Amino acid sequence: MWNYRPCRLINCFYTEKDSVTVLTFDGPAKLTEGGMILWMNADGKHTVTDIVDLLQARYTATNPLELYKGVLRLIKRLQNKGALISNWDPIYKDELPQEVLLNE
């Protein structure tokens, strides 16, 4: 899943200084700074690896594997709210796996 390319399905959101609020079908979902980094890069072009690298650069003392697990948890939460899909490719969108599995 490191090469999954999450993509926003909802473009109804607003940003503040260190957070973003996404207006989902279940109501607003406020994401803090790390979630904001994920959300702003969930464009179908950046991979989960890219997003973890961005978070690692921002939070240098954090274990990359823990960041990865946190990114997957947030992707799954936002996917369940209908706000994004976990693995986007416009050509193969019907063939790509979408399930986010957490091995905790």
C-alpha positions, 0 to 999 in steps of 0.5 A: 500500500506504500504505492497507493495514490489517495485522491480526494473525492470532496473538494468542499473544505476550508483551511485554517492556519494549521488545520483543514475542515472537510465537509463530508456527508457525515458532517465536518471532519477537522484534520490537524496539521498532519491530516492537513498534509495528507489531505492537501496531497491526496490528489491521486498523484502523490503516493502514500510513500510521498505523504509519509516522506512529507510527514517525516520531514515535518516531524523528524523524530517520528518513526516512519512506520508509525507515520505510515500506520497513522496515514493508513488509519486516516485514509480509511477514516476518510474513505469511510466518510466518502471523502477520498479513495485510497488508490486512484488511477483514472485508467485502472480505477475499477481494477485497483484495490481500494481496501485499506488493511491495517495489520496492528 
